[in-house]
């Protein structure tokens, strides 16, 4: 078997007419996506309400998330990550229009047991 390296930071276009969602790995238990944004936001009045947990990390760029019921939005910088539990209604309220923001998103089913973190 020949193993191949793929970089999450490669093949990033300078211009994005629309936000790009790329599935990099998918099994019955897990989906890993790379998301590319440049000045994109979730349309006004729309919310993501997903049936699975989502752990998302910002690898490059800058972004802001709105979480329903939270008065303050979350400003994300490279290296920041957040766990969005299933059915946590959220939206991307802003991404930097001057550079591509690269997200790594892991979608998975949680058993409901809180997990320790760093």
C-alpha positions in Angstrom: 0.0 0.0 0.0 1.3 3.4 -0.9 0.4 6.2 1.5 -0.1 9.7 0.2 0.1 13.0 2.1 -2.6 15.6 1.5 -2.3 19.1 2.9 -5.3 20.9 4.2 -3.6 24.1 3.2 -3.0 23.1 -0.5 -5.1 23.8 -3.6 -6.8 26.8 -2.0 -8.2 29.2 -4.7 -7.7 32.9 -4.3 -11.3 33.6 -5.4 -14.4 31.8 -4.1 -17.7 32.7 -5.6 -19.4 30.5 -3.0 -18.3 28.8 0.2 -16.8 25.3 -0.6 -17.5 22.2 1.4 -15.1 19.2 0.7 -15.5 15.8 2.3 -12.1 14.4 2.9 -13.1 11.3 4.8 -16.4 9.7 5.5 -17.4 6.5 7.4 -20.7 5.6 9.1 -19.4 7.1 12.3 -17.4 10.2 11.1 -17.3 12.8 8.4 -14.3 15.1 8.0 -14.7 18.2 5.9 -12.5 21.0 4.8 -14.5 24.2 4.4 -13.2 27.2 2.5 -14.8 30.7 3.0 -13.8 34.1 1.9 -16.2 36.8 2.9 -19.0 34.3 3.2 -21.6 34.0 5.9 -24.7 31.9 6.6 -27.7 33.7 4.9 -29.6 36.0 7.2 -32.3 34.2 9.2 -30.8 30.7 8.4 -29.3 28.5 11.1 -27.4 25.2 11.0 -29.3 22.6 13.2 -27.4 19.4 12.6 -28.3 15.9 13.9 -24.7 15.1 14.8 -22.0 16.8 16.9 -19.6 19.0 15.1 -16.1 19.9 16.2 -14.7 22.7 14.0 -11.3 24.3 14.0 -10.2 27.3 12.1 -6.8 26.6 10.5 -6.3 29.9 8.5 -8.1 33.2 8.2 -10.7 34.8 10.6 -14.3 34.0 11.3 -17.2 34.7 13.6 -19.9 32.3 14.8 -23.3 33.1 16.3 -24.8 30.6 18.6 -28.5 30.8 19.2 -29.2 31.9 22.8 -25.7 33.3 23.4 -25.5 37.1 23.5 -21.8 37.2 22.4 -20.6 35.9 19.1 -17.4 33.7 19.0 -14.5 35.3 17.2 -12.2 32.6 15.8 -8.5 33.0 14.9 -6.2 30.3 13.5 -5.9 27.5 15.9 -9.2 28.1 17.6 -11.7 25.2 17.9 -15.2 24.7 19.2 -17.5 21.8 19.8 -21.0 22.3 18.6 -23.3 19.7 20.1 -26.0 18.1 18.0 -28.9 20.6 17.4 -26.9 23.5 18.7 -28.3 26.1 16.3 -25.4 28.2 14.9 -24.5 30.3 12.0 -21.4 31.8 10.4 -21.9 35.6 10.8 -18.7 36.7 9.1 -15.5 35.5 7.5 -12.6 37.6 6.4 -13.2 39.0 2.9 -9.4 39.6 2.4 -8.2 36.0 2.8 -9.5 32.5 2.5 -10.5 31.0 5.8 -9.8 27.3 6.1 -12.0 25.2 8.5 -11.6 21.6 9.5 -14.9 20.1 10.6 -15.5 16.7 12.2 -19.1 15.5 12.3 -19.8 12.5 14.6 -22.5 11.0 16.7 -22.0 11.5 20.4 -23.1 9.0 23.0 -23.9 11.9 25.3 -21.1 11.4 27.7 -19.0 14.5 28.3 -15.4 14.0 27.3 -12.4 15.5 29.1 -10.5 18.1 27.1 -7.2 19.9 27.5 
